[in-house]
């Protein structure tokens, strides 16, 4: 079966790599132009103009490629580049600003022959654009369309010669990473309101993160990490501790609390040396230099004489006097240029020996945050340090913080390596964190329960959503994904190939879930092509398989972002192929159906036959509900959100249904069958956390055979009388009832649990 064109645009054809060839994406646009180019060209011979242009365009293009930008077009002597056009890593705006700052430096190092030095202005803007994925490459003229392109061109006019001007969205995406100076707003032709402008000045030096407020959750992880360090000290057996978690999971906060919790072991002070890897480090050994600065109490602005004096004081007593001067000069070379050159490598070797000597006197912990961003030189330094400490039996521990998909290969005995996974917070912990953040922001805690499914047990998301509420989001009942959250989700989606991305977007459009046959039909694929792609998305934790061959998106925020990427023409094509009315033309994201209610059937009398394919479901007593549940039931359907409603059978946690189970049924008039019984593996409220986490929301209905299907450990919960879940009385799980232990439900009747939209 031949593949047809989804979008009815002659210039945009479907390819095997990009089944959905165009996407609405958040991109960063860089626009660079030469200052005074008209007067300069008038004074030069045409051949000299050609030489000047060649030097200018080659230099700019080299810088853009180094920062993974693509040149969209050349307009006279101006260059327009896109960042995040096809793939995003969450730092598109940062890479664009770094490229803008580097362009002038690169031109200064390569002056054109027979012409004055070139000065450029650079404007960087971030916003939504329609992107042709197949054409997103150097020279792909017309790759992107949107107001963000015009904004970037206008911004460069207000940049100083040799400087970079930023829009508000770019400023928010790079705050803390780039030093910026706000300038007065500017009035731009065609814009109703003045534009807020910032001037980027330099890359911001690494600064320790600020952690305010109490630690919520993570007690077990903190205790386990502390135990590893204590064992390394008491047994004089080095430990390599990995704290793995996705973005926003609280790795840095856990390291902060671990530093406070292990200040001493058996009255012996522990020396902590902590460094952080910035995104796209410019110098390979910069984190090692940061460790040296922290040890000696140095700031980046210290003059050379002060640096030498502090290093001498810090090393006295650790390094033999005969080698003290040599060690100081080696560390000075590392601080001056922490790249992979010979001077920096010699300084790193000296610093390794200093740490080993220090560990011979007192316990030492070397911690590196975001190690997955580091260069191979930094990983090699840590590996050599750990191997040397192991050979000398020193009380030293290495704490590495990184993403879960990053795997560090470490030689040595396995018992000396420990990997702690930071799982999503439980629902009760997430609610406590949201209420604390809302109180600090001066916002009422009323919408906290509605934020639980969106936060998904991720502390970083909780901070972002509460900050969005504090900024005055128009719909607090269902706020859109904040910019920081969307950047993280975009980066996750862009790690998929074109086919997987297309199938995920198809699943995001289906209110009642989708089957492999539906996906094949909507994408105009040959029968059977979608099934392996769907299974791959399930393995990645993005989709969940339903009880009857259907699939749905696990995370409501992922669904929102994936749906928002679809152009209107693609949505209309999907609707036409599905035999539905096309979606209304207007906003990029349509509104969902009202919240549905689940009717949990009571347990049948003795001897009754279970429905086909599973055992009967239990009932949820009103007496055992939490206050949040009772309020949600009493308040009626929730307000509309910004994405289609979750499918009727979609499980909260994203795990496959347990064998032989039947769950609640819908009894409303929602699309998909009025009053039809539809198996639901878990309750209506999405589980807090990714697939396999087993963390459920406060009003989630559970299977009667032992918790959520995502609980792969197979635990059973019991009531206060010791009865296992699944008895004829029907128990409300503790996570749903808000009390310790379950309570028996009243025989007969059915309990209603509100379903999330």
C-alpha positions, 0 to 999 in steps of 0.5 A: 500500500503506497503512503499518501500525503497527509498534509495537502501541501505540494511542497511537503510530502510524506517520507518514510522518515517523517510520516507526519512531515510538519509539526507545530514546534517551539523553536529558537530563531537566531538572526545575525546581520552585519553592522553598516553593511551597505556603506561597507560594500559601497567602498569595496571592489566586488571581488573584495565583497565576495571575499568578505562574504565568504569569510563571514558566511563560513565563520558564522556557519561553522559556529552555528553547526558547532552549536547544532543550529541549522542555517535556514536562509541567507538574506543579503548579508544576514543569516537566519538559523533555527535551533530545535527545528527537528530535534530538541534537547531542552536547551535550544535557546541556550545553544542559540544564545551561546552561538550568538555570543561566539559569532563575534568572537570568531569573526574577531579571530578571522578578520577579512583580508583588505577590509575593516573588522566586521561587527554583527548584531544578533537577535534571538527569539523563541516561539511557536513555528510550523516546521517542515521536518524533512527540509529542516537542514542547512539551506532548507529555505522555508523550513519554518513559518511563524511570527517568531522569525519576524521577532528575531529579525526585529530584535537584532536591530536593537542589539548593540554592535557585537552583542545579542538581544533576547526576547522574553521567552529566550530570557526565561529559558536561559536565566541562570545559564547566561548573564543578561541585562534588561533594557527598556522595552522597544516599540516594533512596527506591527506589534500591538505591545512593546517588546521586552528586551534583554542583552546577553553579556556572557555565560553565567558561572556555575552557581549552587542551587538554592533549596528552600523549604522542607524536604518532601519524600525521598526519606528512603533514598536519603537513608540508603545514600547515607548508608553507602557513604557511612559504610565507605568511611567505616570499612575504608572501602570506597563506594560509587553511588549513582543517583539516577532520576529524570529532569525535575526529580530532585537529584540536586535537592537530594544531594543537598540534603545528603551533604547536610546529613553526612557532615560527620561519621563517628565524630569524624568530619567528612570533607565534601567536594561538589561540582556541577556540569553545565549543559554543553560544557565549553571546557572538558575539565571545568568541573574539576577546576570547580572542585579545586576552587571550592576546596581552596575557597576561590572565586572566579574573579580572584587575581593570580596572586590571590589564587596562588596564595590561597592554593599554597595555604590549602595545600600546605600539610597535604603536599610535601614541602619539596613539591608544594610549589610545583603542585600550586603551579599545576593547579593554577594552570588547570584553573586558568584553562581547564580544557583537555590540554597538557597543562590542564591534564597535569593539573588534574593529576595533581588534584587527584593526588591531593584528594587521595592525600586528603582522604588519608586524613579524613573521609572525602566525598566527591560529588558531581551533579549532571554527570551525563553532560560531562566530557569523557575527560571528567569521567576518566578523572573520576574513574582513576580517582576511584580506582586509586582510592580502592587500591589504597583502601581509603575512606572515599565516596564518589556520588554521581547524579545523572539521568536514568538512561545514562549508564556509566561503565565502571570497573571493579567489584559490583558490591562497591557500586550502588545505583539509587533510582529516584522514583516519582513521589507518592500522591500524598507527598506530591499533594503536600509539596504542592500545598507547601509551594502554593502557600509560599506563592500566596496562592490558595490550595484549592487547585492542588488536587487537579494538579496531581495528575499533571505533576506526576510525582515530579517535584520540578513539575510541581514547582513549574505549575505552581509558579505558573499559577502565581503568574496568573494562569487564566484557567487554574483548573487545567493550566497549560504545560509551563514552558520549563515542563514543555521543554523537558517533554519536547526533548523526550518526544524528540528522542523518538524517531519519525514513525514513533513520534507520528504514532504517539501523536495519533494516540494523543488525538483519540479520546477512546484510545486507539488500536494498531488498525486505527493507527494504520488507517489514520497514517495510511500505512500498510496493515501491521506496520503500526503494531511494532511501533506501538509496542516500542512506545509501550516499552519506552513508557509513553503508551499503555496497552489496554485490555482489548488491544487498545493503546493510550498515552500514559502521561496527560502532559505528554499527551497535551504536548504531542497533540499540540504539535499536530497542524490543523490540516493533519488533525482534519485528515485524521478525522476524515480517515476516522470518519469523524467530523473535523475538529474546529479550526481555531486554537492549536489545542481543542478542549476535551469532554467533561470529566467522566464518572466511573461506576464501580460494580459491587461484588456479586453474591456467592456463586455468581459468575465473573464477567468474561476475562476477569473477576468482579470489581469491588466497590468504593465506600463513600465513608472511606474516601479522602476529603479531596475525593468527597469534594471532587464527587460533590463538585460534579464534572471538572472544567474542560482542559486543553487536550482531549479526554483520557480514553475510557479504559486508559489505566492511570499508571501506564502498566498492562492490565493484570490477567483476568481482571475487570474493572469499573465501567462508565455510565455517562453519555461520553463518546464511545458508547452510552452506558457501555461497559468498558474494562478499566485496568485502574481507576479514572485518576491518572497514576502519579508517576511513570509506568512501573512506579505503582504510585496512584492518585488520591481517588484512583480505583484499584484492582481487587487482586492487589493494587495497581497493575503498575505495582510489579512487585505484586504486593497485597494490601489488607484491611485492619482485620487482616483480610486481603484485597479482593474479598467479597466485601470490597475494600478501598485501598489506603491510597484511595481512602486516605486512611491507614488500611482499607475499610470494607465497603457496604454490600450492594450498590456502587460507588462513584469515583470521578474520572480525570479529563 
